[in-house]
Each structure stands twice: as structure tokens, then as C-alpha cells.
Amino acid sequence: MLRRTSLLQVDPDQLERVESTLRALAPDIREAAMRLDVRNYSLWAAENLLFGYGEYGRDVDQNDEPALRASLEAVIDGRAQLLCPTGSMRLMYHDIGIVREDKSLIRHRVFATKLKPGCAGEYKRRHDALVEARGDSISEGPDSNFTIWYGAGYIFGYCEKVRAFDHEMTEQERRDTIAWETRQLEIMDWLTDDVDWITGQRHAPIRRIV
């Protein structure tokens, strides 16, 4: 299976119209994705950015790929620009674990940040250290099917959190999270509300469009 992503930037004045159009097209986009053997397809919005995620059973021609086709429709109408064509975003981190085919067993965590200039290498280095520390171990949760992608200065993460592992954060987990996220603020700024509880800032949550 090949995981592929894309990134689209919408004219802020046209954002409501574009999102409404894509939501209306969602059943058709999902049906087209299934025909092309693109599984688990979704489209997410953070501010005026649209992040597409799909799992491909075969190598699909980009001209036939449904997320790109929807994106190009917006571009042709002059309402958006394609920042990262499908397959061009760089994989920065992965923790696949055990993927649940039954998506009722998971909840999504999709997030977005903007890297500070020149910090892509440092972001990758820090996450490579996490992969190295994990080694060959495969975790059953709580993170599953977790990948982080970089393109055009932006970071987007896609994660399936296993509901069976949901629990109140322990004090140690809270301290560790604050330490990690505070350090990450050296190299990036958040676009979604994931760490507002740490920073005191206010961001809108991620929005699922398709």
C-alpha cells in the first residue's frame, strides 16, 4: 500500500464556497476513489489549506486521482492553487503500528503547523530520533497509521487514535507532552488547536471536508 498526500491553498475570500462545493461533491469523490483503488480517502481543512490523504492499492495516474481532480477544478475557477501535487509531499515521520480496517475503532487526529524558515531539517532530525528509539517494535496503540508530511513550508499529520486506549492524561504524560511541544515551538507555529491548552493561543480545530 502506498500513502499519498496533496496540499491545496484556497483564496480566503472563496474558502466558504470551495468547502461547500467539495462537501457536496464528497460522495462522488469517495466513489471515484474506490474505483481507482484509493482507500481511506479524506480531505481536511486548516485555515485556508486543504490536505488530501489516501491509501493506494496501485500506482494511480495523477490525472485520474480524485483529490487532484477536485483540486484542479478549484484552480481552474481561480479560487485556489495547488501547493503540493499528489505524491510530492515529503514523509517526515511514521508510526504505522497495527492499522484498524474497522474505522469505528479509531478517531482521527489530523493536525497542521507551519515550520519556521530553514527548520525542515531539524524537524526531520527530531522525528527520526523517535523512529530510531522505537526500533522494530510495533505498538497496538494508541497511535495507529500515523504519518507526518511536509510541503511548501507546512506540516500535516494524519493519525488514527485507537479508541480502546483513550484515557485521561497522566501527570507524567502531561509533563512529557508539555516538554516536547514547548521545544517544538522553537521551530514551528501551530495552525490547529492541538496545543492551545499549553500555549494559551486560540486556533480553530481541523475540519474534515470529505
C-alpha positions as CSV (number, residue, x, y, z in Angstrom):
1,M,0.0,0.0,0.0
2,L,1.2,3.5,-0.9
3,R,0.2,6.5,1.2
4,R,0.0,9.7,-0.8
5,T,-0.9,13.2,0.1
6,S,-1.6,16.6,-1.5
7,L,-2.0,20.2,-0.4
8,L,-4.2,23.0,-1.8
9,Q,-4.3,26.6,-0.8
10,V,-7.7,28.4,-1.2
11,D,-8.3,32.1,-1.7
12,P,-9.5,33.1,1.7
13,D,-12.4,35.1,0.2
14,Q,-13.5,31.9,-1.6
15,L,-13.0,29.4,1.2
16,E,-16.6,29.0,2.2
17,R,-17.7,28.5,-1.4
18,V,-14.9,26.0,-2.1
19,E,-15.6,24.0,1.1
20,S,-19.3,23.9,0.3
21,T,-18.7,22.7,-3.2
22,L,-16.3,20.0,-2.1
23,R,-18.7,18.8,0.7
24,A,-21.4,18.5,-1.9
25,L,-19.0,16.5,-4.2
26,A,-17.9,14.3,-1.3
27,P,-19.9,11.2,-2.2
28,D,-18.8,11.4,-5.8
29,I,-15.1,11.9,-4.8
30,R,-15.3,8.9,-2.4
31,E,-16.9,6.7,-5.1
32,A,-14.2,7.7,-7.7
33,A,-11.5,7.0,-5.2
34,M,-12.8,3.5,-4.6
35,R,-13.0,2.8,-8.3
36,L,-9.3,3.8,-8.6
37,D,-8.4,1.6,-5.6
38,V,-7.7,4.6,-3.4
39,R,-8.8,3.5,0.1
40,N,-9.4,5.5,3.3
41,Y,-9.5,8.8,1.3
42,S,-10.1,12.0,3.2
43,L,-9.7,15.8,2.7
44,W,-9.1,18.1,5.7
45,A,-9.1,21.9,6.1
46,A,-6.8,24.0,8.4
47,E,-7.2,27.7,7.9
48,N,-7.3,28.1,4.1
49,L,-5.3,24.9,3.4
50,L,-6.8,21.7,2.1
51,F,-4.8,18.5,2.9
52,G,-5.7,15.3,1.0
53,Y,-4.8,11.8,2.3
54,G,-5.3,8.5,0.6
55,E,-4.0,4.9,0.6
56,Y,-3.4,3.5,-2.8
57,G,-3.6,-0.2,-3.8
58,R,-1.8,0.6,-7.0
59,D,0.0,3.4,-8.7
60,V,-2.7,5.7,-10.0
61,D,-2.1,8.2,-12.7
62,Q,-2.2,11.7,-11.2
63,N,-4.6,12.9,-13.9
64,D,-7.1,10.4,-12.7
65,E,-6.6,10.8,-9.0
66,P,-9.9,12.2,-7.4
67,A,-8.3,14.6,-4.9
68,L,-6.2,16.2,-7.6
69,R,-9.1,16.4,-9.9
70,A,-11.2,18.2,-7.3
71,S,-8.3,20.5,-6.6
72,L,-7.8,21.3,-10.3
73,E,-11.5,22.2,-10.6
74,A,-10.9,24.9,-7.9
75,V,-7.7,26.1,-9.6
76,I,-9.5,26.4,-13.0
77,D,-12.1,28.5,-11.3
78,G,-9.4,30.8,-10.0
79,R,-10.3,30.1,-6.4
80,A,-7.2,28.1,-5.3
81,Q,-3.7,27.0,-6.1
82,L,-2.2,23.5,-5.8
83,L,0.8,23.8,-3.5
84,C,1.8,20.1,-3.5
85,P,0.6,17.7,-6.2
86,T,-0.4,14.3,-5.1
87,G,2.7,12.3,-4.1
88,S,5.1,15.3,-3.8
89,M,4.9,15.9,0.0
90,R,7.9,14.6,2.0
91,L,7.3,11.9,4.6
92,M,8.8,13.3,7.9
93,Y,7.6,10.6,10.4
94,H,5.8,7.3,10.6
95,D,4.4,5.0,13.2
96,I,2.1,2.7,11.4
97,G,1.5,0.2,14.2
98,I,-1.5,-2.0,13.7
99,V,-3.9,-0.4,11.3
100,R,-7.6,-0.9,12.1
101,E,-9.6,-1.7,9.0
102,D,-12.8,-1.0,11.0
103,K,-12.7,2.8,11.3
104,S,-15.3,2.7,14.0
105,L,-12.5,1.6,16.3
106,I,-10.5,4.8,15.8
107,R,-10.9,8.5,16.0
108,H,-8.9,10.8,13.7
109,R,-6.2,13.2,14.8
110,V,-5.2,15.4,11.9
111,F,-3.1,18.5,12.6
112,A,-1.3,21.3,10.8
113,T,1.7,23.6,11.6
114,K,3.9,26.0,9.7
115,L,7.6,25.5,10.0
116,K,9.9,28.4,10.7
117,P,12.3,29.2,7.8
118,G,15.1,26.7,7.5
119,C,13.7,24.3,10.1
120,A,12.6,21.4,8.0
121,G,15.9,19.5,8.6
122,E,15.7,20.0,12.3
123,Y,12.0,18.8,12.4
124,K,13.0,15.7,10.5
125,R,16.0,15.0,12.7
126,R,13.9,15.2,15.9
127,H,11.4,12.8,14.5
128,D,14.0,10.4,13.1
129,A,15.3,10.1,16.6
130,L,11.8,9.0,17.7
131,V,11.7,6.3,15.0
132,E,15.2,5.2,16.0
133,A,14.3,4.9,19.6
134,R,11.2,2.8,18.8
135,G,13.3,0.4,16.7
136,D,11.4,-2.6,15.3
137,S,8.7,-2.6,17.9
138,I,5.1,-2.5,16.7
139,S,2.6,-0.8,19.0
140,E,-1.0,-1.8,19.2
141,G,-1.9,1.8,20.2
142,P,-2.8,4.4,21.0
143,D,-1.4,5.8,17.7
144,S,-2.1,3.8,14.6
145,N,-1.5,4.6,10.9
146,F,0.4,7.7,11.9
147,T,2.3,9.7,9.3
148,I,3.5,13.3,9.1
149,W,4.1,15.1,5.8
150,Y,5.9,18.3,4.8
151,G,5.4,20.5,1.8
152,A,5.5,24.2,0.9
153,G,6.6,25.1,4.4
154,Y,3.7,23.3,6.1
155,I,3.4,20.2,8.2
156,F,0.4,18.0,8.2
157,G,-0.1,14.9,10.4
158,Y,-2.6,12.1,9.9
159,C,-3.2,9.7,12.8
160,E,-5.8,7.1,13.7
161,K,-6.1,7.1,17.5
162,V,-7.3,3.7,18.8
163,R,-10.4,4.4,21.0
164,A,-9.7,1.4,23.3
165,F,-6.6,3.3,24.5
166,D,-8.4,6.5,25.3
167,H,-7.8,7.7,28.9
168,E,-7.2,10.8,30.9
169,M,-3.7,12.1,30.5
170,T,-1.5,11.1,33.5
171,E,0.7,13.7,35.2
172,Q,3.8,12.1,33.6
173,E,2.2,12.2,30.1
174,R,1.2,15.8,30.7
175,R,4.7,16.8,31.6
176,D,6.2,14.9,28.7
177,T,3.8,16.5,26.3
178,I,4.4,20.0,27.5
179,A,8.2,19.5,27.3
180,W,8.0,18.1,23.7
181,E,5.5,20.7,22.4
182,T,7.3,23.6,24.1
183,R,10.5,22.5,22.4
184,Q,8.8,22.1,19.1
185,L,7.6,25.8,19.3
186,E,11.3,26.7,18.6
187,I,10.9,25.5,15.0
188,M,7.2,25.8,14.1
189,D,3.9,27.6,14.7
190,W,0.6,25.8,15.1
191,L,-2.3,26.2,12.7
192,T,-4.7,23.9,14.5
193,D,-5.8,23.9,18.1
194,D,-3.8,20.8,19.3
195,V,-1.7,22.6,21.9
196,D,-3.8,25.7,22.7
197,W,-4.1,24.2,26.2
198,I,-0.3,24.7,26.5
199,T,0.2,28.0,24.7
200,G,-2.9,29.8,25.6
201,Q,-3.4,30.7,22.0
202,R,-6.7,30.1,20.1
203,H,-6.8,28.2,16.8
204,A,-9.7,26.5,15.0
205,P,-9.8,22.7,15.1
206,I,-9.2,20.8,11.9
207,R,-12.2,20.4,9.6
208,R,-13.0,17.3,7.7
209,I,-14.3,18.1,4.2
210,V,-14.5,14.7,2.6
